[in-house]
Amino acid sequence: MFQFEEEADKSSVALGVPWFFSNCHIVIKEWLPHLSWEQVELGKSCIWVQVHGLQLELMNEDNATAIGNSIGGLLETDISVDRILNPQSFF
């Protein structure tokens, strides 16, 4: 459990997710005063996933969705045809 004296510090930590310590993912949730520790949902956390080595024809929204759903769920994808076809234009 972490406690913060300043609201700004707490907000900064909450907005900075995901957090890792010693290569371990740390799930950070605000603890509401009326909940016991058993009632706090710590089973899921949002992380950004990059998949490398896919063939060009497999880089599409359907496959991104399938990959995301296979690892626990998907919030959104970032598939850009311009980025895939012209990756040097982003450097």
C-alpha positions in Angstrom: 0.0 0.0 0.0 1.2 3.5 -0.9 0.1 6.6 0.9 0.5 10.1 -0.5 0.5 13.4 1.4 -0.1 15.4 -1.8 -3.0 14.8 -4.1 -0.8 15.8 -7.1 1.6 13.0 -6.2 -1.2 10.4 -6.1 -2.6 11.6 -9.4 0.9 11.5 -11.0 1.3 7.9 -9.9 -2.2 6.9 -11.0 -1.7 8.5 -14.5 1.7 6.9 -14.9 0.5 3.3 -15.3 1.6 0.7 -16.0 4.2 0.4 -13.3 7.0 -2.2 -13.1 9.4 -3.0 -10.3 12.2 -5.5 -10.7 10.5 -6.7 -13.9 7.3 -7.3 -12.1 4.0 -5.6 -13.1 2.5 -3.7 -10.2 -1.3 -3.1 -10.3 -2.2 0.3 -8.7 -5.7 1.1 -7.7 -7.2 3.8 -5.5 -8.3 2.3 -2.2 -11.7 3.5 -1.3 -12.2 3.9 2.5 -15.3 1.7 2.8 -13.6 -1.3 1.1 -11.6 -4.1 2.7 -8.5 -5.3 0.9 -10.4 -8.4 -0.3 -12.9 -6.2 -2.1 -10.3 -4.3 -4.2 -10.1 -5.7 -7.7 -6.4 -6.2 -8.5 -6.8 -8.9 -11.3 -6.5 -6.6 -14.3 -4.4 -3.7 -15.5 -4.0 -1.9 -18.8 -0.7 -2.2 -20.6 0.4 -1.3 -24.1 1.5 -4.3 -26.2 3.6 -4.2 -29.3 3.8 -7.3 -31.5 6.9 -7.5 -33.7 7.7 -9.9 -36.5 4.2 -10.2 -38.0 4.0 -10.5 -41.8 2.7 -7.3 -43.4 -0.5 -9.0 -44.6 -1.3 -10.0 -40.9 -1.0 -6.4 -39.6 -4.7 -5.5 -39.5 -7.5 -4.6 -37.1 -8.9 -8.1 -36.9 -5.6 -9.7 -35.9 -4.8 -6.9 -33.4 -8.2 -7.6 -31.8 -7.6 -11.3 -31.7 -4.2 -10.9 -30.1 -5.5 -8.4 -27.6 -8.4 -10.6 -26.6 -6.1 -13.6 -26.3 -4.1 -11.9 -23.5 -7.1 -10.7 -21.4 -9.0 -8.1 -23.4 -8.7 -5.2 -25.7 -9.4 -1.5 -25.1 -8.2 -0.1 -28.4 -5.8 -0.7 -31.3 -3.4 1.6 -33.1 -3.2 0.3 -36.6 -2.0 2.8 -39.2 -1.6 1.7 -42.8 0.7 4.6 -43.5 2.9 3.5 -40.6 3.0 -0.1 -41.8 3.6 0.7 -45.4 6.0 3.7 -44.8 7.7 3.1 -41.4 10.7 5.2 -42.4 8.4 8.3 -42.6 8.0 8.1 -38.8 11.7 8.4 -37.9 
